[in-house]
């Protein structure tokens, strides 16, 4: 499982011209799921996401988490995080899980985030053609792969 986390001052997702979700200060999290992802991957990434100290403290030092700043989270499913560009110029998505595997894991990831954040996590719509807007704050963008815990 992979996440791409962006610290934002605002983010929103639109589907078929209609606003689905929006947040202000917080995290926009894109999540990609593989066939062999399990609850351990969800728990690791959810805990890591809410505890990342990437928000400024009173001295302008990144020392606070989204929990500390009482921020929001918007989660967007994105199978393209598992793109392989090893051969040629057309990415392969063979490693990305099919919907029967990824939808329950995506939903569980959002549920665990909501529990840890102690508030509702906003989402896009799995498999939909979404228009995501964001104002990246910093910019701060963090990539985390549960199979490569650097």
Secondary structure, 3 states (H helix, E strand, C coil): CEEEEEEEEEEEEEECCEEEEEECCEEEEEEECECCCCHHHHHHHHHHHHHCCCEECCCCCEEECCCCCCCEEEEEECHHHHCECCCCCCCECCCECCHHHHHHHHHHHHHHHHHHHCCCCEECCCCCCEEEEEEEEEEEEEEEECCECC
